[in-house]
Amino acid sequence: MRQRAIRNLAKLELTQPRITRILDAAAGGKNNFVADRDAVRRYDLAAPVTTAAARAVLHYVGRVVRHLAAAGVDQFLIVGSGVPSGLPAGGQLHDTAREATRSPAARVVYVENDPMVLAAARATIEPVNDLVRVVEGDVREIDDLLDDRVVRTFLDWDRPVAVLLMSTHSVNDDEYFHYVIKRIRQAVPEGSYLSLLQTTFDSIPPELLPAIHDLLAMTLPGHAIRTREEVEALLEGLVLVDPGLVWVPEWRPHGHDIACRDQPGASGNYGAVAHIP
């Protein structure tokens, strides 16, 4: 544990924005640095919807957790959410899972690779909640992630598990993306679910695309952007829960989730949930 903590601190980068910290900053959280807040300001100057888009993403993930919990799932593996601190007290994803399942036994494992997110979540969540674990991992190392000791033992893999992939932007190789989905389908038991979140530029006006691409290359190099057609190809063979692949504000909207409701494309993200038969 001590060696892992030292390794995490060595990887801590204060001057380079990270997408999970940008999301946290845009949503009003505290788990971010000046570089992340500067990135939010730059994106807002280029397309002034960054804060609304961040909240639309967080609302979407909350609705997915709530819907799947209501469907009977009480185990969640959430990969790359950033464990956002901008959510209201009692409104974090593990709180939503427990409330929606009406079960005090609902279990959540957060998987993160950002040192600050790991440290903050472990310091503020694990000590006060025995049913939440925060694990170091990366979707780009899916075999190691699924074989992690905590992931394997803290969740009961004989019962349905909901896997939420929030960090698909970090997977540039579509062939490997297919492998990630294949491995998850092999690992989870019957009746499980897989949720995806994918950044896109489909709704950005053509005249703004060059500036947005330049900004992305400067702030988030390697961030994978996909069109709807490309995401559909990745989801081929999966049984999608209604309403299918849509802009995140359009996925089973709730009356209180108003971020980007009138302009769903401004969220900049597609979302989908698949049932694993």
Residue frames relative to the residue before (quaternion, step in Angstrom):
aa qw qx qy qz dx dy dz
M 1.0000 0.0000 0.0000 0.0000 0.00 0.00 0.00
R 0.6639 0.5031 -0.3099 0.4584 3.59 0.93 -0.90
Q 0.6441 0.5197 -0.3247 0.4578 3.59 0.98 -0.83
R 0.6424 0.5135 -0.3244 0.4673 3.59 1.01 -0.80
A 0.6380 0.5249 -0.3303 0.4564 3.59 0.97 -0.81
I 0.6509 0.5051 -0.3145 0.4715 3.58 0.98 -0.85
R 0.6439 0.5199 -0.3182 0.4625 3.58 0.99 -0.83
N 0.6377 0.5271 -0.3242 0.4586 3.58 1.01 -0.80
L 0.6604 0.5011 -0.3119 0.4642 3.58 0.92 -0.87
A 0.6316 0.5360 -0.3323 0.4510 3.58 1.04 -0.73
K 0.6997 0.4621 -0.2658 0.4757 3.58 1.13 -0.64
L 0.4839 0.6912 -0.4312 0.3195 3.57 1.24 -0.25
E 0.0755 -0.8033 0.5904 -0.0219 3.55 -0.65 1.19
L 0.2420 -0.8220 0.5051 0.1028 3.55 -0.42 1.26
T 0.7382 0.4509 -0.2310 0.4455 3.58 1.06 -0.69
Q 0.6876 0.4369 -0.2789 0.5085 3.61 1.22 -0.30
P 0.4140 -0.7129 0.4971 0.2705 3.64 -0.64 1.02
R 0.1619 -0.7396 0.6424 0.1184 3.54 -1.29 0.49
I 0.5830 -0.6338 0.3727 0.3458 3.56 -0.94 0.87
T 0.6500 0.5133 -0.3409 0.4448 3.62 0.94 -0.75
R 0.6746 0.4726 -0.2962 0.4835 3.58 1.03 -0.76
I 0.5940 0.5443 -0.3623 0.4687 3.61 1.12 -0.62
L 0.6376 0.5191 -0.3191 0.4714 3.57 0.96 -0.87
D 0.6576 0.5098 -0.3056 0.4629 3.55 0.95 -0.87
A 0.6627 0.5054 -0.3028 0.4622 3.58 0.94 -0.90
A 0.6706 0.5062 -0.3004 0.4515 3.58 0.92 -0.90
A 0.7005 0.4473 -0.2621 0.4904 3.57 1.14 -0.64
G 0.5980 -0.6053 0.3554 0.3868 3.59 1.25 0.12
G 0.4386 0.7137 -0.4482 0.3121 3.57 1.20 0.37
K 0.4895 -0.6758 0.4840 0.2636 3.54 -1.36 0.05
N 0.6036 0.5746 -0.3608 0.4186 3.60 1.23 -0.21
N 0.5570 0.5679 -0.4066 0.4493 3.57 0.60 1.17
F 0.3918 -0.7105 0.5400 0.2236 3.53 -1.35 0.30
V 0.7255 -0.4055 0.3149 0.4584 3.56 -1.34 0.07
A 0.6345 0.5475 -0.3363 0.4297 3.60 0.96 -0.84
D 0.6554 0.5042 -0.3096 0.4695 3.58 1.04 -0.75
R 0.6690 0.4845 -0.3007 0.4768 3.58 0.97 -0.82
D 0.6112 0.5322 -0.3449 0.4736 3.58 1.10 -0.65
A 0.6323 0.5309 -0.3294 0.4580 3.57 1.04 -0.79
V 0.6210 0.5325 -0.3375 0.4657 3.59 1.00 -0.78
R 0.6614 0.5036 -0.3109 0.4608 3.59 0.91 -0.88
R 0.6507 0.5166 -0.3207 0.4548 3.59 0.96 -0.80
Y 0.6677 0.4830 -0.3045 0.4777 3.57 0.94 -0.84
D 0.6364 0.5247 -0.3359 0.4548 3.57 1.02 -0.70
L 0.6282 0.5218 -0.3355 0.4696 3.59 1.08 -0.66
A 0.6909 0.4691 -0.2771 0.4753 3.57 1.01 -0.82
A 0.7730 -0.0545 0.0804 0.6269 3.58 1.02 -0.84
P 0.2344 -0.8575 0.4416 0.1216 3.60 0.08 1.30
V 0.4983 0.6314 -0.4542 0.3830 3.57 0.65 1.13
T 0.3341 0.8020 -0.4637 0.1739 3.57 1.28 0.06
T 0.6765 0.4923 -0.3042 0.4555 3.58 0.85 -0.93
A 0.6571 0.4974 -0.3068 0.4762 3.58 0.94 -0.87
A 0.6447 0.5222 -0.3258 0.4533 3.59 0.99 -0.81
A 0.6370 0.5249 -0.3293 0.4585 3.59 0.98 -0.82
R 0.6769 0.4778 -0.2962 0.4752 3.57 0.91 -0.86
A 0.6085 0.5472 -0.3551 0.4519 3.60 1.07 -0.68
V 0.6384 0.5177 -0.3186 0.4722 3.58 1.03 -0.79
L 0.6784 0.4865 -0.2985 0.4626 3.59 0.86 -0.94
H 0.6350 0.5187 -0.3306 0.4675 3.59 1.00 -0.78
Y 0.6278 0.5438 -0.3311 0.4478 3.58 1.00 -0.84
V 0.6796 0.4849 -0.3037 0.4591 3.57 0.81 -0.98
G 0.6342 0.5285 -0.3289 0.4586 3.57 1.01 -0.77
R 0.6627 0.4953 -0.3123 0.4669 3.59 0.98 -0.80
V 0.6141 0.5364 -0.3494 0.4616 3.58 1.04 -0.73
V 0.6587 0.4973 -0.3111 0.4712 3.58 0.86 -0.93
R 0.6718 0.5049 -0.3031 0.4494 3.57 0.88 -0.95
H 0.6669 0.5037 -0.3083 0.4544 3.61 0.92 -0.89
L 0.7016 0.4611 -0.2836 0.4634 3.59 0.83 -0.93
A 0.6106 0.5328 -0.3526 0.4680 3.57 1.09 -0.63
A 0.6543 0.5033 -0.3088 0.4725 3.58 1.00 -0.83
A 0.6510 0.5077 -0.3041 0.4753 3.58 1.22 -0.54
G 0.6743 -0.5364 0.2797 0.4235 3.57 1.28 0.06
V 0.5365 0.6099 -0.4172 0.4077 3.58 1.25 0.00
D 0.0288 -0.8171 0.5758 0.0047 3.60 -0.82 0.92
Q 0.6550 0.4204 -0.3267 0.5362 3.57 1.24 0.57
F 0.0251 -0.8205 0.5687 -0.0518 3.56 -0.76 1.10
L 0.1220 -0.7412 0.6579 0.0540 3.51 -1.04 0.97
I 0.0447 -0.8331 0.5497 -0.0416 3.59 -0.23 1.32
V 0.1142 -0.8395 0.5313 -0.0070 3.54 -0.38 1.32
G 0.8796 0.0706 -0.0693 0.4654 3.56 -0.66 1.15
S 0.3578 0.7419 -0.5014 0.2648 3.60 1.04 0.58
G 0.4216 -0.6956 0.4731 0.3386 3.57 1.17 -0.54
V 0.2783 -0.7697 0.5170 0.2506 3.60 1.30 -0.08
P 0.0650 -0.8806 0.4658 0.0579 3.59 0.81 1.04
S 0.3425 -0.7598 0.5240 0.1757 3.54 -0.90 1.00
G 0.5670 0.6282 -0.3775 0.3760 3.58 1.26 -0.14
L 0.5096 0.6311 -0.4302 0.3962 3.57 1.26 -0.02
P 0.5695 -0.6135 0.4109 0.3612 3.61 -1.05 0.65
A 0.6541 -0.5047 0.3851 0.4113 3.55 -1.23 0.46
G 0.8060 0.2090 -0.1864 0.5214 3.55 -0.85 1.01
G 0.6803 0.4987 -0.2843 0.4556 3.58 1.27 0.03
Q 0.3835 0.7105 -0.5059 0.3036 3.58 1.17 0.39
L 0.7069 -0.5044 0.2816 0.4082 3.55 -1.21 0.48
H 0.6560 0.4911 -0.3296 0.4688 3.61 0.99 -0.68
D 0.6002 0.5343 -0.3591 0.4747 3.59 1.16 -0.53
T 0.6409 0.5289 -0.3113 0.4611 3.56 1.00 -0.89
A 0.6486 0.5244 -0.3171 0.4514 3.57 0.96 -0.89
R 0.6838 0.4841 -0.2952 0.4593 3.57 0.86 -0.93
E 0.6655 0.5051 -0.3068 0.4558 3.58 0.96 -0.87
A 0.7056 0.4775 -0.2751 0.4455 3.58 0.87 -0.95
T 0.6806 0.4632 -0.3013 0.4811 3.60 1.05 -0.65
R 0.2517 -0.7714 0.5251 0.2567 3.55 1.27 -0.48
S 0.5770 0.5577 -0.3748 0.4642 3.51 1.17 0.73
P 0.3860 -0.7265 0.5147 0.2414 3.59 -0.77 0.95
A 0.6567 0.5377 -0.3000 0.4355 3.58 1.29 -0.21
A 0.3766 0.7339 -0.4941 0.2747 3.62 1.23 0.12
R 0.1669 -0.8153 0.5522 0.0500 3.58 -0.79 1.05
V 0.0767 -0.7856 0.6139 0.0066 3.54 -1.07 0.86
V 0.0806 -0.7517 0.6525 0.0520 3.53 -1.07 0.89
Y 0.1890 -0.7524 0.6234 0.0978 3.55 -0.78 1.08
V 0.1322 -0.7701 0.6201 0.0703 3.57 -0.98 0.89
E 0.0738 0.8104 -0.5697 0.1154 3.58 -0.62 1.16
N 0.2118 -0.7752 0.5752 0.1528 3.56 -1.23 0.46
D 0.5485 0.5949 -0.4081 0.4227 3.58 1.27 0.07
P 0.4801 -0.7095 0.4275 0.2889 3.63 -0.62 1.08
M 0.6635 0.5051 -0.3243 0.4467 3.60 0.92 -0.82
V 0.6462 0.5162 -0.3165 0.4647 3.57 0.97 -0.89
L 0.6469 0.5253 -0.3161 0.4535 3.57 0.93 -0.89
A 0.6924 0.4847 -0.2874 0.4506 3.56 0.80 -1.01
A 0.6793 0.4977 -0.2987 0.4491 3.58 0.89 -0.95
A 0.6808 0.4925 -0.2965 0.4540 3.58 0.89 -0.92
R 0.6627 0.5010 -0.3105 0.4620 3.57 0.97 -0.82
A 0.6820 0.4954 -0.2885 0.4542 3.55 1.06 -0.73
T 0.7867 0.3633 -0.1722 0.4685 3.58 0.99 -0.79
I 0.7512 0.3895 -0.2132 0.4883 3.60 1.12 -0.53
E 0.7085 0.4953 -0.2922 0.4091 3.57 0.62 -1.11
P 0.6744 0.5108 -0.3376 0.4127 3.66 0.84 -0.78
V 0.7677 0.3518 -0.1918 0.5001 3.61 1.12 -0.54
N 0.7555 0.3029 -0.1843 0.5509 3.59 1.25 -0.04
D 0.2715 -0.8024 0.5150 0.1311 3.57 -0.35 1.25
L 0.6981 0.4732 -0.2670 0.4664 3.60 1.22 -0.32
V 0.6482 0.4314 -0.3247 0.5370 3.58 1.25 0.47
R 0.0339 -0.7721 0.6342 0.0220 3.55 -1.06 0.82
V 0.2074 -0.7463 0.6214 0.1179 3.55 -1.21 0.67
V 0.0831 -0.8316 0.5478 -0.0376 3.54 -0.53 1.28
E 0.4028 -0.6760 0.5552 0.2692 3.56 -1.07 0.73
G 0.3219 0.7387 -0.5413 0.2401 3.57 -0.76 1.04
D 0.2182 -0.7681 0.5942 0.0966 3.53 -1.32 0.24
V 0.5008 -0.6607 0.4654 0.3100 3.58 -0.89 0.90
R 0.6153 0.5499 -0.3475 0.4452 3.60 1.18 -0.47
E 0.7034 0.2965 -0.2356 0.6014 3.56 1.36 0.00
I 0.0228 -0.8801 0.4742 0.0058 3.52 0.88 1.07
D 0.6273 0.5355 -0.3568 0.4387 3.62 0.98 -0.69
D 0.6644 0.4853 -0.3009 0.4822 3.57 0.93 -0.90
L 0.6284 0.5498 -0.3367 0.4352 3.57 0.98 -0.82
L 0.7254 0.4407 -0.2501 0.4658 3.57 0.79 -1.01
D 0.6888 0.4570 -0.2770 0.4898 3.58 1.22 -0.45
D 0.3883 0.7316 -0.4832 0.2838 3.59 1.27 -0.02
R 0.5661 -0.6447 0.3962 0.3269 3.56 -0.91 0.95
V 0.6754 0.4833 -0.3045 0.4664 3.60 0.90 -0.89
V 0.6365 0.5282 -0.3287 0.4559 3.57 0.94 -0.87
R 0.7082 0.4754 -0.2675 0.4482 3.57 0.91 -0.93
T 0.7794 0.3717 -0.1894 0.4675 3.60 0.96 -0.78
F 0.6526 0.5268 -0.3334 0.4305 3.60 1.04 -0.64
L 0.7177 0.3411 -0.2162 0.5673 3.57 1.16 -0.66
D 0.3952 -0.6937 0.5533 0.2376 3.55 -1.20 0.63
W 0.1989 -0.8348 0.5068 0.0820 3.57 -0.23 1.29
D 0.5384 0.5621 -0.4325 0.4552 3.55 1.22 0.46
R 0.7108 0.3544 -0.2398 0.5583 3.58 1.33 -0.04
P 0.6885 -0.5069 0.3112 0.4150 3.62 -1.16 0.50
V 0.1064 -0.7655 0.6340 0.0274 3.51 -1.13 0.85
A 0.2551 -0.7303 0.6091 0.1748 3.58 -1.06 0.74
V 0.1249 -0.7814 0.6099 0.0426 3.57 -0.74 1.12
L 0.0995 -0.7969 0.5955 0.0213 3.58 -0.65 1.14
L 0.1394 -0.7940 0.5897 0.0486 3.57 -0.53 1.22
M 0.0837 -0.8240 0.5603 -0.0083 3.55 -0.31 1.32
S 0.7270 0.4523 -0.2192 0.4678 3.58 1.22 -0.37
T 0.1974 0.8059 -0.5343 0.1619 3.59 1.01 0.74
H 0.5432 0.6297 -0.3902 0.3951 3.58 1.22 -0.43
S 0.6593 0.5209 -0.3139 0.4421 3.60 1.15 -0.48
V 0.6456 0.4872 -0.3154 0.4963 3.61 1.29 -0.16
N 0.1537 -0.8302 0.5329 0.0565 3.58 -0.21 1.28
D 0.6765 0.4896 -0.2694 0.4796 3.55 1.16 -0.63
D 0.3516 -0.7660 0.4980 0.2042 3.60 -0.43 1.19
E 0.6027 0.5504 -0.3641 0.4485 3.58 1.07 -0.64
Y 0.6673 0.4711 -0.3013 0.4920 3.57 0.97 -0.81
F 0.5788 0.5725 -0.3712 0.4466 3.59 1.10 -0.66
H 0.6417 0.5088 -0.3173 0.4782 3.59 0.95 -0.87
Y 0.6418 0.5210 -0.3265 0.4584 3.58 1.02 -0.78
V 0.6080 0.5539 -0.3466 0.4511 3.60 1.04 -0.79
I 0.6785 0.4812 -0.2890 0.4739 3.57 0.87 -0.97
K 0.6354 0.5336 -0.3241 0.4545 3.58 0.99 -0.84
R 0.6756 0.4969 -0.3011 0.4539 3.59 0.89 -0.92
I 0.6431 0.5106 -0.3288 0.4664 3.56 0.99 -0.79
R 0.6553 0.5112 -0.3169 0.4569 3.58 0.93 -0.86
Q 0.6511 0.5072 -0.3121 0.4706 3.57 1.09 -0.68
A 0.7075 0.5038 -0.2603 0.4218 3.55 1.02 -0.86
V 0.7250 0.4515 -0.2618 0.4495 3.58 0.93 -0.85
P 0.4949 -0.6575 0.4760 0.3101 3.61 -1.12 0.59
E 0.6988 -0.4441 0.3555 0.4337 3.53 -1.33 0.19
G 0.7696 0.3381 -0.2648 0.4726 3.55 -1.04 0.84
S 0.5071 0.6480 -0.4180 0.3851 3.58 1.30 0.14
Y 0.2906 -0.7451 0.5759 0.1695 3.55 -1.34 0.12
L 0.1597 -0.7521 0.6327 0.0925 3.51 -1.31 0.57
S 0.0892 -0.7932 0.6019 0.0232 3.57 -0.78 1.07
L 0.1361 -0.7944 0.5900 0.0479 3.55 -1.02 0.89
L 0.1022 -0.7393 0.6616 0.0723 3.52 -1.25 0.63
Q 0.0284 0.8258 -0.5602 0.0585 3.59 -0.76 1.02
T 0.3898 -0.7144 0.5403 0.2140 3.55 -0.86 1.05
T 0.0028 -0.7935 0.6076 -0.0326 3.56 -1.07 0.82
F 0.3144 -0.7176 0.5838 0.2131 3.54 -1.31 0.38
D 0.2878 0.8163 -0.4721 0.1671 3.58 1.27 0.23
S 0.7555 0.4055 -0.2198 0.4653 3.59 1.00 -0.73
I 0.5208 0.6454 -0.4180 0.3709 3.60 1.24 -0.05
P 0.4991 -0.6566 0.4680 0.3175 3.63 -0.80 0.94
P 0.6014 -0.6113 0.3727 0.3545 3.62 -0.92 0.86
E 0.6618 0.5280 -0.3255 0.4211 3.58 0.99 -0.77
L 0.6856 0.4675 -0.2821 0.4814 3.61 1.22 -0.40
L 0.4947 0.7108 -0.4118 0.2836 3.58 1.19 -0.42
P 0.6505 0.5135 -0.3598 0.4286 3.67 0.78 -0.80
A 0.6748 0.4893 -0.3030 0.4619 3.60 0.89 -0.89
I 0.6536 0.5085 -0.3148 0.4639 3.58 0.99 -0.82
H 0.6391 0.5184 -0.3271 0.4644 3.59 0.97 -0.81
D 0.6523 0.5082 -0.3147 0.4660 3.59 0.96 -0.87
L 0.6574 0.5109 -0.3069 0.4611 3.57 0.97 -0.86
L 0.6432 0.5198 -0.3194 0.4627 3.57 0.99 -0.82
A 0.6580 0.5132 -0.3096 0.4558 3.58 0.94 -0.89
M 0.6824 0.4885 -0.2816 0.4651 3.58 1.07 -0.72
T 0.7802 0.3617 -0.1830 0.4764 3.59 0.90 -0.89
L 0.8129 0.1050 -0.0186 0.5726 3.58 0.97 -0.84
P 0.0503 -0.8304 0.5546 0.0184 3.61 0.50 1.11
G 0.7865 0.3052 -0.2350 0.4828 3.56 -0.97 0.87
H 0.4665 0.6772 -0.4443 0.3555 3.58 1.29 -0.04
A 0.3128 -0.7883 0.5048 0.1607 3.59 -0.54 1.18
I 0.1090 -0.7689 0.6294 0.0275 3.54 -0.87 1.07
R 0.0398 -0.8182 0.5735 -0.0049 3.58 -0.88 0.92
T 0.4504 -0.6526 0.5383 0.2854 3.55 -1.21 0.61
R 0.6829 -0.4609 0.3560 0.4411 3.55 -1.26 0.21
E 0.6509 0.5264 -0.3204 0.4434 3.58 0.94 -0.90
E 0.6558 0.5053 -0.3136 0.4651 3.58 1.00 -0.77
V 0.6479 0.4967 -0.3230 0.4787 3.60 1.00 -0.74
E 0.6209 0.5422 -0.3382 0.4541 3.59 0.99 -0.79
A 0.6423 0.5218 -0.3223 0.4596 3.57 1.01 -0.80
L 0.6538 0.5093 -0.3122 0.4644 3.58 1.02 -0.75
L 0.7114 0.4523 -0.2461 0.4783 3.57 1.12 -0.70
E 0.3838 0.7508 -0.4736 0.2545 3.59 1.25 -0.06
G 0.7817 0.2991 -0.2473 0.4882 3.56 -0.89 0.99
L 0.6260 0.5202 -0.3463 0.4665 3.58 1.24 -0.18
V 0.3786 -0.6994 0.5588 0.2351 3.58 -1.12 0.68
L 0.1875 -0.8296 0.5193 0.0834 3.57 -0.26 1.29
V 0.4422 -0.6528 0.5550 0.2651 3.51 -1.15 0.80
D 0.5473 -0.6014 0.4577 0.3595 3.61 -1.01 0.75
P 0.5946 -0.1484 -0.7885 -0.0530 1.59 -2.05 1.49
G 0.6631 -0.5142 0.3184 0.4410 3.62 1.08 0.48
L 0.7327 -0.3442 0.3113 0.4978 3.54 -1.15 -0.75
V 0.1580 0.7922 -0.5620 0.1780 3.57 -0.47 1.22
W 0.6338 -0.4427 0.4336 0.4628 3.54 -1.34 0.01
V 0.6035 -0.6266 0.3388 0.3582 3.59 -0.88 0.88
P 0.6522 0.4998 -0.3670 0.4360 3.69 0.92 -0.57
E 0.6604 0.5226 -0.2984 0.4492 3.58 1.25 -0.40
W 0.5657 0.5924 -0.4009 0.4104 3.60 1.24 -0.12
R 0.8139 -0.2798 0.1260 0.4933 3.54 -0.32 1.36
P 0.0169 -0.8556 0.5174 0.0050 3.61 0.71 1.06
H 0.2904 -0.7323 0.5982 0.1468 3.50 -1.21 0.75
G 0.6526 -0.5734 0.3336 0.3662 3.55 -1.05 0.71
H 0.7237 0.4404 -0.2527 0.4673 3.59 1.04 -0.70
D 0.6190 0.5429 -0.3473 0.4489 3.60 1.24 -0.26
I 0.0240 0.8585 -0.5086 0.0604 3.57 0.07 1.28
A 0.4571 0.7014 -0.4526 0.3070 3.62 1.21 -0.21
C 0.8615 -0.0042 -0.0496 0.5053 3.56 -0.78 1.14
R 0.3043 0.7823 -0.5035 0.2045 3.62 1.19 0.31
D 0.7165 0.4377 -0.2579 0.4780 3.61 0.93 -0.86
Q 0.7691 0.1752 -0.1095 0.6047 3.59 1.20 -0.48
P 0.1389 -0.8523 0.4965 0.0881 3.60 0.45 1.17
G 0.6195 0.5619 -0.3505 0.4215 3.58 1.08 -0.64
A 0.5671 0.6073 -0.3773 0.4090 3.59 1.23 -0.45
S 0.5361 0.6207 -0.4060 0.4031 3.60 1.23 -0.27
G 0.3029 -0.8006 0.4724 0.2101 3.58 1.19 -0.50
N 0.7262 0.3863 -0.2294 0.5203 3.58 1.23 0.26
Y 0.2737 -0.7103 0.6251 0.1727 3.50 -1.19 0.75
G 0.0919 -0.7864 0.6079 0.0603 3.53 -1.20 0.58
A 0.0535 0.7829 -0.6188 0.0354 3.55 -1.17 0.58
V 0.1628 -0.7559 0.6263 0.0990 3.53 -1.24 0.56
A 0.1346 -0.8021 0.5803 0.0426 3.55 -0.82 1.03
H 0.3299 -0.7177 0.5792 0.2016 3.56 -1.09 0.78
I 0.2649 -0.7521 0.5838 0.1528 3.57 -0.89 0.93
P 0.2716 -0.8081 0.4969 0.1623 3.61 -0.20 1.23
